[in-house]
Each structure stands twice: as C-alpha cells, then as structure tokens.
Amino acid sequence: MAYNFDQTSILVVDDHAPLRTLVQNILRTFGFRIILMAGSADEAFELYCRHAPDIVLTDWIIDNDDGLELTKRIRHSERSPNPYVPVILMTGFSYKERVCYARDLGVTEFLVKPFSSRDLYSRLVQIIERPRQFVKAKAYFGPDRRRSKKGEGRGKRKADKSAKENKESKATQS
C-alpha cells in the first residue's frame, strides 16, 4: 500500500552529510516534504523539541554522541514534546546483543546499513501498520519489546499457566 507522507515530518540525524542528503532524497521520493536534518545529537534534540517531528531516523554513532543517547533524551526529558515518537535507528551493528541493548533503551525499529530504499520504506510501513504499544515500568519506558504475528501469543500466558498447573498437579499425585 502506498502512503501519503506529504504532511508527515521526519527528523534525520547523521554526522555524515552525504548520507543525510542521500536519505533526504530517498524520503522525498516517498513523498516526505517536511524533512529536518541534524548532524549531531544536540542539534537533533533542539530540532526535535522545537518542531516535534512525527518520526525520528537516527544513526547509532554520531560524532562524540550517539543515537541511543538521543533516544533516551527523547523518551525521558521533560522538554520532549512527544516521548512516544517512533525512533528508527540506522546501524551497521546487527549483533543480537547490541540490538537488544538498543531496543531496551527505547528504539522502535532498526535499519541495518547498508540499506536500500525498500528497507527504509518497510520500516516506515512497520511503524504505520503495526504500531507498538508503549510500556512504562520502573526500569523501562519505550515501545513494547515483544513482537508477535496476528493471532500468535494470544492467551499464551494462560496456556503456559495451565500447563504448569497440570504438571504440578501430576507431581503431587505421584
């Protein structure tokens, strides 16, 4: 399905100007007209607070800062206009441990470099078609880290509990 992005704003954060320009051009082909650009996490956070974009697309490593620190500021700062904004993290690091670490800091989606325009579009579609509920707990605030396909996972905890009770019941009968 094609989406109309002409009124959707996006903040692109990367310290490499050529990559920012490339991403900007790809986003324009998707129909984005409101594209904010930043070369540092500090500049990005100021733009974010001033313009409250609908989506943030940030690189993991940005000069002396990183996209994860930016994500934490977006999620936790009192100045943040929308701590629920989707954050897509561009990264060359796809190791499970690193992905889990970033996810635990509140990243919504990942875009592994090198990526194609199709890859970027699929992450945007994922945000639109399968928005993730947010969780606010003592040690975590961000998008629900669990993923399930339609129909999967419904009642799973109940089924797990029943299986455990049956197993315990059999053990006490022995």
C-alpha positions, 0 to 999 in steps of 0.5 A: 500500500502506498502512503501519503507522507506529504504532511508527515515530518521526519527528523534525520540525524547523521554526522555524515552529510552525504548520507543525510542528503542521500536519505533526504532524497530517498524520503522525498521520493516517498513523498516526505516534504517536511524533512529536518536534518541534524548532524549531531545529537544536540542539534537533533534534540533542539530540532526535535523539541522545537518542531516535534517531528512525527518520526525520528531516523537516527544513526547509532554513532554520531560524532562524540554522541550517539543515537541511543543517547538521543533516544533516551533524551527523547523518551525521558526529558521533560522538554520532549514534546512527544516521548512516544515518537517512533525512533528508527535507528540506522546501524551497521551493528546487527549483533543480537546483543547490541540490538537488544541493548538498543531496543531496551533503551527505547528504539522502535525499529532498526535499519541495518546499513547498508540499506536500500530504499525498500528497507527504509520504506518497510520500516516506515510501513512497520511503524504505520501498520503495526504500531507498538504499544508503549510500556512504562515500568520502573526500569523501562519506558519505550515501545513494547519489546515483544513482537508477535504475528496476528493471532500468535501469543494470544492467551499464551500466558494462560496456556503456559499457566495451565500447563504448569498447573497440570504438571504440578498437579501430576507431581503431587499425585505421584 
